[in-house]
Amino acid sequence: LRAAGPQLDQAKALDAALDALAPGHTQAKSALEAARQQAREARVQHGAKSEELVRARGLVEAAATWLAAQSRHEAVATGWPQWERLLRQAGQAQGALAAGETALAATRTAADQAAGRDAQAAGALAQAIEGLDTLEANRRAAMATLAEFDAEAIGAERQQLEGRRERLAAAERAWLDLSAARETLAGLARESERAATAAAAAERALQEARAAAPALEAAMAQAERSLSTAELACAANVEQLRANLIDDDPCPVCGALEHPYAHQDATLKAMLTGLRAEVDGCRLRVRENGALQASHGAALAAAQERLAALSQDRTALDLRISGLGQAWDADPLAAEAPGEPERSDWFGAQRGAVRDALDALARREQAWRAAASARDAAQRDVDGAQSVLARLRQSAEAERDTATRLQNELKTLDAGQQAAATQLDALLAELDPAMAAAHGDGWQTGWRHDPAGWSQARAAEAAQWREQTEAQARGAAASATLEVEAGALQARIAEIDAAGARLAAEFERIDGESSAKRAARAALWQGRAAGDVERELSAAVSGAREQVAARQQAANEAAQAETRARTAQAQLVERIAELDGAGATASARLADWLEDYRRQADGLDEIQDTDELARLLQVGAAWLAQERSALNAIETGVANANTVLAERRAQRAAHLESAPPEGQPMDVIQAMVDALVVERQASIEAATALRLRAMQDDERRRQAESSLAEIERQQAVEQRWGKLSELIGSSDGKKFRNYAQQFTLDVLLGYANEHLKQLARRYRLERVSYQGMPSLALMVRDQDMGGEVRSVNSLSGGESFLVSLALALGLASLSSNRVRVESLFIDEGFGSLDSETLGVAMDALDALQSMGRKVGVISHVQEMTERIATKVLVRPAGGGSSAVVVE
């Protein structure tokens, strides 16, 4: 670093010198570039001005040449406004003349057509009169045909036949009801006999079952006592006691030396099985007997209830038969009817006769209605023909009036044509001198062929003449101006060139000095910055020092690690020796334990070596818990079995004690079995019937639930429509219209209040709501008075006008949602406003106009003329006429 010091100092000195020269070099370079740019721009401007000067001189020469060639149009072009007015008037006269000729020809054609239509109307009128006479004859014939029928007699006959048919139907119904009631009474009598027979049979069977019940219950008690005794004899503790008995040794229970039942287990077990079967049979017979009693009791009760119901039905039916008999006897047709066997045929014959009479009457009524329809049709035809005749007469009169009017119009148009031709000749005579000089004597032919096109061509020639004249003047003025500007630019170019030469010499001097110093600096440190070189050398020295320190620290840390490793190695050697001794001790203890286990194991699994012991020790806690659960289940099963066994022994003992000494007869047992079978069958049938009724009830419940759901849904729909009907429903639609108009009025008031904020901020329009009833009336809320509600009638004239104007503007805004309202006309109302309010209203109208709408105001207020730019003034002209002026 010390050796590089002189070179670093020299590089710093050169850098300072270059930094000092850099501003001057940059400034000189910028000035030179600016001078050169100014010289280029001045030369470009000088060239453009020279080109403009050449173009201006060319335009002047071209305009002079054109004007000389078109000198014959000078008189027309200079006085063109006068000639244009005369040509426009002549064109209007020519158009009026042509229009008059067209109208005259059209009127003639219309008059001819009117005469033809008049003749056609007269012919049609004659035909209509002839047709009306024919229709009138038809009407009279139809009326004569209708007069042949007696409508009142037909009606009376129909009423009589209808009454006869109704009386026959009522009498037949009374007779049929009486016959049906008598047949029903006979059926009830037969059913009562069957119900009485069934009740007697059920009562006998019930008495028999009740009589057999005590014997069956006694047999069952005896069988249960025998079974209990047998179960005690075959109990587990008794069997173990018999198995431990030794011949010629005393019994520990009774002390006997002989043991006759010690070797009879099979006989005892067979007897126990037979007793159990007998007990089950007795119990079954007792249950069947109870079921039979219940079945017969239920049948007896049902038969008795049926008998009581039938008795009531017969009593009621007797009363009904008595009433029906009295009603039949009181019927007028009962006297006409034959005996009971022939009554049905008699009623059928009477119905047929009435039906035939009604059919004949219906045919007569149909003929009468056809005659009436023919009379009505003939009358309609006559009325229609009379209407057509009246229209034809009116049409003929109208055609005659039209023909007369068209003849008068022809005379008026002819006079107008003559006046238009005279006016056109006068105008052409005034135009002829000037136009003939410019366009020759045949100018009128060209003008008459196309007046508008000919006038536009002359207007274009006059405009072109004026343009050429103006172009000649502009070109002369521009040429003088451009000559002055080109001279000034030439002088400025010379000044800029001199200044540029001076700036170029100064820049070359500064640039040479800077180049020499940059070359010297590039030779030192390859042109790199002195500060960068110095920092790089300092960083290299610092890095070398840090590497030396790091290597020394790494050597110290390695020595310390070696010392710690040697200490740990010695400790591990000692620990290994200790563990080897502990392992040897544990192996000796394990071998001693295995040896003790083999000597003391009594019925346990043998463990051969330490490997098998390790395998057993690997069994998890889950397996041990599972094994313990299995042992607990086995112990519980054993305890339950002992409990059941003790219960069965007690039952057998009780059965043996309750058994009768001689047993029960077979016929009693069979009766009990039969009764139980009948009871079981009745129970099954009753259960089946109850299940069927339960299923039917469930089905009805499901149907009721679905019906309730449908009813609730329909009720919700009905309530919704009821509310809607209550809200907007009415037979004439008035409530719905009122309801819809309320919404439209609310929207309109929203727009109107927005405009009212600008016109009269004090007021706000609202819809009247009287006790919640709908209304279309309006009220005003005075916001300056704390929101007080006022009637619209309490407003002053000016306030009423502003509110009306706000409503009109709101209506225009409301309509613009569907159709754009471009125009707004206000008729009067401004005279009642003071100057301030009038200004507010006019500001609102100006705002509408600025939004693109046309606002028209009809008023006599003089102050408004100052604010309205475009006015249509209507002024009286005298003699009952007025003049319209647009300003």
Steps between C-alpha positions, in 0.01 A plus 500: 500500500790740583672418167187594300465840678676727238302355213177543697579867567578564130172329397304714749662820361405404142142417610469844663627674185257307278211583736596869476505490116174298468252792554675725251522218245130416538397865482708561189363190332139599583553852371652371177211259446248777573669735249501232234132417572406871474680523167314196367162632619568846351588347162186280512284805581666699221430219249135472614450875470654495152264222392200687647605813310513306174156346567350841591627657177361203303157541663493869414584429137242216476224718651575784258493261203162347610340840558608618156355185339165533688452874463150456350369379841625809684170688486295200623754409771531850645120546516413141581280560813251695281500244219476213752186653657340543155592144398356362827174689444486378142562144612222530755267634231604219264439242778163651584406487132603132473325416825188675378505297180541180701219600736282600206551160331440318829183698562370422150572129558329514839195672346471231234535227766237672718254504209559126445454424870179704499358282220610182680339619825170563318503146352587344837221698665244359253623144559481552878136615477407191295679266747325667796159428346592130461620476863187669628285235325708226664453658844121512462496129398710404806270692732196320354667162562584592861138611565386141439659391837346562846800549730291527819320169432832327433641635828196392699512152351870467581442611858220244538718216363796600715276497808367154406856369458611640836198354681567158341866518605407593860238223523741243356770604747253467790393154383861385445605630844208315662584173316870530587419565867277189516772286341756640744271418792469138382881478469544637854261234632702224334826644628356523856419128490855419388650723772282334769610152385868605508461651848346176636779287348769734639344490846490117503865476387601754764330301779674181383842670495447649846398157634821337366732774637535373867607149392756638258648733761523218757677270250744778421578561869561126558730478198700803616548348850622171350742683274638704792567182701673333204715806439615496862593132465704569189670811632878541459577472875285181527674345203840580651387347832386176326828485310699515829298221672694176575334164546458390868593857610228709671330778296599845633135613464284211620767261655378195297753236393314418178492751213234387243505827291876527475505339156159612351586839345358408156163393647474821704583718203239325283240548771597868531455549125157334505386716791610818326306400188197426715523842675530677163194310372295592810596863474410501129157349574434755776593788265287355221205464738542867605519604137190297421311666783610845382405415141153372596449793736590748227272318254216505755549874569516579129182299432317675785615843377389409147158390630458830686603699192265301278217558742558875488522491120171306477327749728624795297412323176146427623452872563641585158273242326201650680592851382567383143165317493318812611686707238404247226137494606492883496645522147227585238636240259456217752133480402591468129771237553406129465592223746856453628606239241408728206615833651854496356374439145229763550756765602714413192201531267400836651857635465507389134170672426617828658832476317325449162272797564801718593685393183199599285476830685874557449459455124218759499718740706790448259271585203377810688859611580601441136211723384602767754862479384389535137289806595799655690739426211259659251469804728882529529528478121241776457678718761834442329356582157349822636838596652675430167235706320556793737878479451459488122280808506754684712778388265309621192441839659867522602615417147277772355641752749854389411439546126366854558796591724753371244344710221539813712862406577570465124390857441711630789814312386463626142499862621805433716694354208445814290627724785811281553589508128477883494730532808758261347518696172563823690788348704670347194481831317683671789774230503549480121750791440765384748457126441499530120832694515660228710339184359347590165139541384409136563550518877122481570477156335763359733349670799147371425636144464652504853447830686664388823801335332551796265487747790745289704742493205487882473543530877806277476644718219444816707658339805796385293544852361505638854744230615740577214485870572565443870780248420673757275494759779616252766783376274632851439505580872660168585776547238606833651505356851698190399766707320570696822509183715742320257748793517497500880564125510800534264664754732439279804666203324819704451511598870447140615781371271753749650410410859524128414857539372609663828333226709663221290853639561443523878359143508803359312741659751316360806452159339872465420606581856247253640615224261865535610411475869269200440785316318737561793236385745427184297866398535460493882314197646336433158286809548328370811391746770760570767249448781401158363865393475573623852194320645592181316859504643368564854250218466771258384722581803204464743404164342849360543506601866157341563612172338805479731286560813240244388761229447650562844154472663426174310826346629408588862149354461641175351734454798212550746280250311774238510530536879120461547492189275775327696317568831169362359676188372634418844153547656338270239751225569414514869123495422535196271674310776219583744228389253679172428499419872131591537413280196676202645317544833160529326566188288578300814184622675286418193640149480426449871137626448445261206626212703267586790204534252563151354507346847189682632281502183182300567288471183654813348664519157865412503764762406794337326754785481545878514395543137156357572479718814579809290228401251245471786607835645432665162122430534320839524255639754211466251542119482515477880180709531326280241596183690382648830164595336458142370567358850248743655239397240553131579466565873179702441356219285573245770330714764191551276481127430512423875218751561281349227570151627391593852181658361417191295552275803262715705238488223526122475451466873193723488362304208544168675321633805202636298444185287169316573537151631324333211571753211240645258279316248594515132168648384538798734850565379385470138215746566745740656729463198211557262389807694853640492526434123168679441612784726831520315326504160261770621791702634680463167189610309444789739864600471476480118185709500661752733814515283280553193307775677831654616632491142177653370515762773864577411401533135214730591736700722748536212218604267375745762851642547545542125152654480585733790824601328310567177236691696768709671665569164169599345421713805834679458422558131148616590635736766753644257236556234257627766752760616567595139125523434453706815781729388424550128194284416172643380242406237555815292881513542483834678705392804779363280507819294507704820778280641712530183432874481628538858838352400515717187405806707775420754759483220362822348522675839862381531591671171288808582665545843845491337394791274324670794835511687617751239170687455368521860726325753251579777231258378484127440208314337355186663205270438211522748452184713181510705493231773707264282250522209642549150458843347616695194460842661805723562616704797794735560753467784637839608861432601555855628217443751639182654350263244143629539254339258293744295235472233600589146214752505687704764782589257519842346469557126875507445560197721223308323664579165841375621345180636312447172819564306684241713223245436516570125879458499464180706243367252744568217775314688261212571400475134864511387552149641310361199476789250743788488309826555685759292264798546320674787241778454377718789193717444474809726537492878812719518303821562428395861872470589715768660836587349701262724268202446486576128881482493496161676246363249698631204822345642325163512380537140852601390636187667251288304603673177868432575411128529387498135126558539297761317305721742216719371342769718174680418479817710429875500762584768737760355787415738534152344610645166838585654566134590364332184739505205266375227150649495192454279303826518133517394402859420159628383507621138150647485194380323475191721843363390831458686865486403748242633862617544792278610779681686 
